[in-house]
């Protein structure tokens, strides 16, 4: 059968949901030979994750991650594209168990972009690296003619080191842990895009993007070697995207309780008003972890004692002959519904 050559890339293809995974499979996963999907002894696109692992001679691993940031608007309550880019790459390294050691960045800006705004973005980016003690070791800068780029994009490469890497392989019996409220960033960007940035909760500072580094998590993770079976930060596609990827890739079932998922009342209210499930909204300073059952309760206590007071267990990973690859949400009245993976355009240009 002849392939349809009229197909074009759509916004949904970059949202981190079903369409994105389908496109990545078509463009990369099926086209790259198995032997070229990773460095020997490491992890690469043979096992899609937040980054890659490259084995080093001393038995440790180099963690490498790359990401592109194109948030609209570039300035938002709680941060801007500069701080978001720095936090995002730091967190991707941490989610693989790595201590960030260096970063590179590439900035592409549109002709006519205000220099003062660019300086503020760069200052925000550098202030994050300065606070975390992470060197900026290289990068690139380009200017595109006006109209050929919408404002600004930033691409980063984050590097880290780990002796106890975390690869996303949740196991039956694992407890699903989240470290904080979910959906804050996505809600703020959605409201800002809809011209509702003057909503009382945002104007008063009660609701803002949760963008922040997850490096404080490292001192807790190192106490539980072999007990953290998966870790991811719920950016594009939110909590739903992560859990659906975990279950589909591993042939498992995830069951979470709606009442236990920490969502701010304002985020829940705005999401309902706008017809969006908060479990599809992005977070930029939250971790989702699959933790061995025998360690989960103590792990949460340690999180709460080390800067994550809202950490909680929201559900568990199970084996099920019928519901392999599904996520079930237990409702407040005791029923269950399937939490589908995100599809379509929920919030465009979110991170």
N, C-alpha and C positions, 0 to 999 in steps of 0.2 A: 504493500500500500504506500502511495506517495505521501510524504510528510506535508502538512499544511504550512506553506511558507508565509502565510499572511499573519501569523501570530506575532504579537509584539509583547514587550515587557510592560507589565502593569504595576501600579503602586502596591497592590497586594503581594507581589512577588518579593517585596523587601520588608514585609511586616514581621517576619520571624515565625510565621505559622505554617499551615499546611502547604501553601503555595511556595513559600521560601524553600522548604525542605525538598519539595518536588523539583524545583528549579536547580538546586544544588546537586541533587542526585543526577539530573540530566546533564548539567554542565561539567561537573567535576568527579563525583564519586564513581560514575560509570566509565569515565574517560581516562582516569589516571590508573595505571597499572598497579597492582597490589604492592609490588616491591618498591614503588615510588610514593606510597602513601604515608610513609614514616621513615625516620632514621632507624636503622636496625637496633632492636632492643628498646625502642621507645614507643611513643604514641603519637599519631598524626591524624590525618583525615580518614584513616581506617576506622577510627573511633571518634566521631565528631564530638567535640567538647569545647570548653572555653579557650583552650590553647593546645599546645603540643609539648611533649616531653622528649628531651634528647639526653641519652645516657652519657655521663662523664666518667673519666677513668677512675675517679675515687669512689665510685658507687652512688654518687648523687646524680641529680638530673637538672639540666637547664630547662626551665619553663619559658616558653615563648608564646606570645599572643599578639594578634594584630586586630585592629578594629577601626571603623570609620564612623565619624559623628557628624550628623547633619540635622540637628534639632531646629525646629521652627516654633517660636522665635529663638534666636541665639541667646537672648537674655530672658530669664524667667524667674519667678519668685523662688529663691533658694539657691540660685547659681546662674551659670552661663555655660556656653559650649566648651569653654576652656577648662573650668573645674570639672565638668562632666566627663570630658575626654580623659583627664588625668585619673579621676576616680575609676572610670570604667576599665581602663587597662590594669590599674593596680588590683582591682577586684577580680579580674579574670585570672591574674597570676595567683592570687590568694585562694581562689576556688579550686585550684589544682594543688593546693598545699604548699605553694611557693612563697618565699620571702622576696619581695620585689627588690631588684638591685640596680636597674637602669631602665631608661626609656628613650625612645626616639619619637619625633613627631614630624608630620608633614601638614602644612597649612596651605590651602588653596582659597584665595579670596577674590571676590568680584571687584572689578574696576569700579571705583566710586565709593567703596565701602569706607566709612569714616575711620580715620587713623586713630582717633581717641577710643573708639569702640574696640578696634583691633588691639590696642595697647592694654585695654582693660581685660580683654579675653586672655591675652598672653600672660599678663600679671596674675590672673586667677589660676591659669595652668601652672605657672612656675611656683606660685605660693603653695600649691598642694605638694609638688615635688619637694620643695624646701622643707615643709613641715614633716614630710615622711622620710627625708634624708635620701632621696632617690636622684642620682645624677641624670641630667639630660645629656646624652652622649652623641646626638646627631639628629639630622632631619632634613627637611627641604621646605622651600617656600615658593609658591607660584601665584601669579595674578592672571585671571581670565577676563577677556573683554566683557564689558557690561552687557547683560542679557544672556550670557552663555553659562552663567552659574547663579544660583540663588543665594546671595550673600556670602556664605563661608562654609567650608567643610574642614574637618581636622581628622587626620589619620594617625594612629599611634601604634607603636610596637613596644610591648612591655616584656621585660626579661626578669627572671627570678631563679632562685635555687631552692631545691628541696631534696631531702633524703627520704621523705615519706609522702610520695605523690598520691593524690586523690584522683582516681579515674572513675567515671560515672558507671558503676556496676552495682546498683541497689540489689539487696538480697531479701528473700521472703522473711518476714518477721521484723524487718527494719522499721523503726519509727521515723516519721517525716517531721522534721523540725524546721521552723522558720524563726529568724532572729529578731524580727521587728514587724511593724505594721506593713502591709503590702498595698501597692497601688497608688501611693502618694504622688510619685513623679508623673505617672500617666494621667492622673486626675488633674494635676496642676497644668500640664501642657495642654490637655484637652480643653480645660476651661479658658486658658489664655488664648488658644486658637479660636475659640468661639466668642472672644471679646468679653469674657466674664471675669477678667483678672481683678475687678473691683469687688467681687463677692466678699462679704464680710469676713469669712474665714481666711481668705487670702490677704485681704487688705490689713487685717489685724495681725498677720503672721502666724495664726494658728495652723494654717495649712500651707506648706511649701514643698518644693522638691526635696526628696530624702537623699539626694546625692551626697555621698561621703565615702571615705575609704573603709575597707573591711579588714585592714591590717590588725586591729586589736583582736580579731578572731584567731590569729595565728597562735598566740600563747595558750589558747584553750585547745585548739586542734592538736598541738604537739603532745598534749597529755593523753590523747586517745589514739595511739597508733594502731592501725588495723581495725578500728571501730567506725570510722567515717567512710562509708561505701560509695557515697556520691555527694557532690556539692556543686551548686550553681547559683548565680544571682539572677533573679527573675526580671530581666530587662524586656526586650520586645516579646510580646505574647504573654508576659506575666507568669504567675504561678501555674496556670493551666498549661502553657507551652512546655515548661520544664517537666511536669509530671507526665504529660502525654508522651514526651520524647523518652523519658526513662522507661515507661511501661512498654511502649512499642519496641524499643531497641532490645529489651530484655525479656519480652514475653511474659510480663507480670501484670498484676492488678494493683492499683493504688486506691485506697479508700480514705477519704478525708471527711472531717465533720465541719459543716458550715459554721456552726457556733464557735468552733475553736480557732478558725482562721482570723488572725488579728487584722481587722480593717477599721480605720477610723470612721466614726459615725458620719462625719462630713463627706468623706470619700464615698461611703455607701450611698448617702443621700444624693450627691451629685451624679453618681453613676446611674442610679435608678432613674433620676430625672432625665438623663441624657440617653437612656436605653442601653447602657453598657454594663456588662458584668465586671465588677472590680477585680475578679480573679484573672482577667485578661489584661489588666492595666500594669504598666511597667513600674518597677522599683529600681532605684539606682544606689541603694545602700543597704540591701537586705540579702541574706543568704538563705537558701533552702538546702537542707542536708538530709541524707538518708543514713541513719545511725543505728548500729547494732542494738537490738532490743535490750541486751543486758547492760548497756552503757547509757542509754538515752536519757533516763531520768537525771542521773548525775551530770551528764553533759549539759542539760538545760539549766541545772542549778549553777554550774560553773559559768555558763554564758551570762546568766542574770547577775552574777557577782563580778563580771568583768566587762561591764559596759553595754550589756544587751538585756535590759530589764524586761522587755516585752517578749523574750524568747519563749516559745511554747511548742508542744507536740500537737500536731493537727491531724495526724492519721497514721496509717501504716502501709507497708508494702506486703502484698499477699500473692500466693500462687492460686490460680483458679482455672480449671479446664475450659470454662466457657468464656470468661471475660479477660483473656489474655490481651494485653495492649490497651486496656481501658482504665479510665479514672472515674470512680464513683464518688459523688458528693452526697453525704448523708444530711438530710434536711433537718430543720428544727423539730418537725413533727414525726421524725423517725423513718421517713421514706428515703429513697435513693433516686438520684438522677445521674445520667451520664454527663460528665464534664467534658465536652468536646474540645479538641484542639482549636486554637484560634484560626479563623478564616477571614479573608477579606481585609478591608482597611478599617481598623478600629480607630487608631490615632496616627495620622501620617506624620513623618519626620519627627519622631519622638526622641531619638537618641542617636 
